[in-house]
Structures are given as structure tokens and as C-alpha cells.
Amino acid sequence: MMKKLIALFLVGLLLFCTGCNSRKQTSTSGDAEKVLVGVAMPTQSLQRWNQDGANMKKLLEEKGYKVELQYANNDNNLQIQQIENMITKGCKILVIASIDGSTLSDVLRKAADNGVKVIAYDRLIMQTENVDYYATFDNFKVGVLQGEYIEEKLGLKEGKGPFNIELFAGSPDDNNATLFNQGAMSILNKYIENGQLVVPSGQKEFTKIAIKDWDSGKAQARMDNLITGYYADGKNLDAVLSPNDSLALGIIASLKSAGFGDSKQFPIITGQDCDKANVKAMIEGYQSMSIFKDTRTLAAQVVEMIDAIQNGKEVPVNDTESYNNGKKVVPTYLCEPAYADASNYKKLLIDSGYYTEEDLK
């Protein structure tokens, strides 16, 4: 009798433990609340990265994920340390907007060794096999839109010209800067070659026009030098290719100091990100346009990718050919950019809820 009771007890205990294991497995499978996601942003000094980080954190937490959000103040070594800490804390997925995408190979090898999945956010991470996905806007198209805007406003297709233009490019350690420049120059080069566009400084090569760290002050200093060296005699400046809004602010400050907007007509100036200060500059007539990259769209897409990774589903991508980081072609999801100017900013930015009227006063 005693043997039967012991046997029944052991069977019951086995069934109980099996049930516990089954419930444990069920509760952790695809359970966002159990997953820590690391979000590494490059800096808080630019409005757009604050918005990107805030949008990402908000959407992930609404889904039940825990979020470790860090900004690295454009300090590459600090960003590497932050990513290492995220791995140590147990982040299962990393979303990284890199400062220098070519210097993360060692820390991402550590991520891979720990089974951590990596999504490059809006800046392609270079020279490593340990980046799983890339989410961005069509950055070549960003440049194309900027070039086409200059083309249209100057009437270049109709054969008008010659016009004077100066060219700026973004930070050389950011792969996107190359894509922006390539896109814009795919439109503008033919007009430079046929003489409809003239670059009085002669500075056209990427290495000569690139501004490290996307720094407004450095852009202002370069524009100061261009004005002093090539426009002091009253020569017209008809257009400035600026790849983003932080550079545009520096360029605008330089031009204002030199009397443009008063005795001299302000040139066409492009930009990107639709930062509040730049939208105000568009309304006031100083900046001509800015590329609108709705960070809400990009953040939502990345959250969808994270959900797919966590639940073992196919991760949504729409480009598996274009983005070679030097070690592999990284599966990519491209969001579509648009441009805003004084004629359409209300519909694009205010009616969509991106800004309020009060934000732009």
C-alpha cells in the first residue's frame, strides 16, 4: 500500500512540474514584457535624434518592452561603452543610430556572441557581419529631392543660367552623408558640366565640402570663408546645397552676417529633418526647403521589426540588394521621404500632427 502511495505521489509531482514548465514556456514565448531593448542614439544636440529616441521608447513601452535609451553626445567611444553596457544588462535587441558606423565591429561581435540581434537605425553600420537589419529612409532619394528642388526653382530644365552655387556635404564618418551627396549630384552634375551651374570656389569633391559631425558652427565658418574668398566683390550666390538642417542653420547665420537678405538676395538653401528652427526659417524666407523624414513612421517600422524578431516571424524588409556595408548586404526597410517648403509645410507638418501651430511661433 505504501509503495502505491509513493508511486502516486511521484506521478503527481511529475505532472505538476511538467505543468509548471509548460506554463513557463508559454509565458515567455513572444512576451514583450520579458525583453529589454537597447536604443543607442548619437546625440541630444539635434532635435531629430531627441524625437527619434522619444518615439522609439514610447512605442516600445506601449508594446510592453523595457527600454534602455542612451545618447552619446557625438562621442564614439562613449557610444561603444553604452552598447557594451546594454549587452551586459541583458538587452536582447539593439537599435543603433551610430556616430561612426565603421568602428563598432568589436562591440557588435560581443553582441552576436551573446545572441543579441542588431538593427541599424537610419545610419548603416559598416564593416561588420554582425548587423542583422537596417531601417532608414531612402537616403539617395533625399539627395535627389534636394537636387530637383534647386533644378526646378532655378529653371535649369528650361535652360536658364548660369547660376552660382556652393556645395556642402555631411559628416564623412556617416554613410548617409555620401548617399545624400550622390543623390543630389546625380541631378546637379550635368548642369555644372554644361555651365548652367557654376561653383566659384571650385570646391566640389566630397572630401572638401564635408562638415565633420554635422556641426552648425563648422558650416558657418566654411560659409564665412566662401563669402570672403569668392563673393566679397558683390557676386551673386544663387543656391547652396545643404544636406541637412543643422548645416543650413550655420549657412544662414553666415549669410545674414554678410548682408544677405538685406542688400543681397538670399540664395536657395536646402535642408533635411524639418527641425522647428528651420521650419521657422522657411516661413521667414531664409531657408527654401527641408526634407521631411517622419520619425514616427521610422520608429513604428522598427518596432514592427523588433516584434517580428521576438516572435520568430519573418522580419519586414523591402530592399535586399542596395545596402552593402563592406562585409554583407544588410536586409533593409526603406521609408519614403518628402520635401516641405513654405507652400506645403502646414499640410505636411501641422495637419499630420507632427507639429502644432504653437510649435512654429
Secondary structure by P-SEA (a helix, b strand, c coil): caaaaaaaaaaaaaaaaaaaaaaaaaaaccccccbbbbbbbcccccaaaaaaaaaaaaaaaaabbbbbcccccccaaaaaaaaaaaaaacccbbbbbccccccaaaaaaaaaaabbbbbbcccccccccccccccccaaaaaaaaaaaaaaaaaccccccccbbbbbbbcccccaaaaaaaaaaaaccaaaaaacccccccccccccccccccccaaaaaaaaaaaaaccccccccccccccccaaaaaaaaaaaaaacccccccccccccccccaaaaaaaaaccccbbbbccaaaaaaaaaaaaaaaaaccccccccccccccccccccbbbbbbbccccccccccccccccccccccc
